[in-house]
């Protein structure tokens, strides 16, 4: 799609957890939209899972022509809350920002636990013990430093058997 001088990127505020729904419905109406995504680790059903979620919760970007395009359907689109505005002026986003977000290499997943974090074992024979998360070891395992028999020991354990200790 060739950009004209009249197009700019704007910010759409979506309803909670409806970014993908808003994106799909806006695209079905012929709008050019962009929803940057990233991977993060979260606890789901008592398991650590890597999921893909929007980079900016409740926001997506839409490219609009300010002279010929009808903007009125945007606010009544399923999943959309409103077009972000300052007063009556929609908030424009620099093209360079959108280009940077599109051209950036995929981010590595944001981990639920980082080296040095205190963790608790929640499964297995060592349930209840606390340790220090050392490193990720493959897809589903981690290295954890625990104190066992008054000696520091490094063990390899399933990620789903660990929970971060929050203060």
Buried (B, 14 or more C-beta within 10 A) or exposed (E): EEEEEEBBBBBBBBBEEBBBBBBBBBEEEEBBBBBBEBBBBEEEEEEBEBEEBBBBEBBBBBBBBEEEBEBEBBEEBEBBBEBBEEEEEBEBBEEEEBEEBEEEEEEEBEBBBEEEBEBBBBEEEBEEBEBBBBEBEEEEBBBBBBEEEEEEEEBEBBBBBBBBEEE
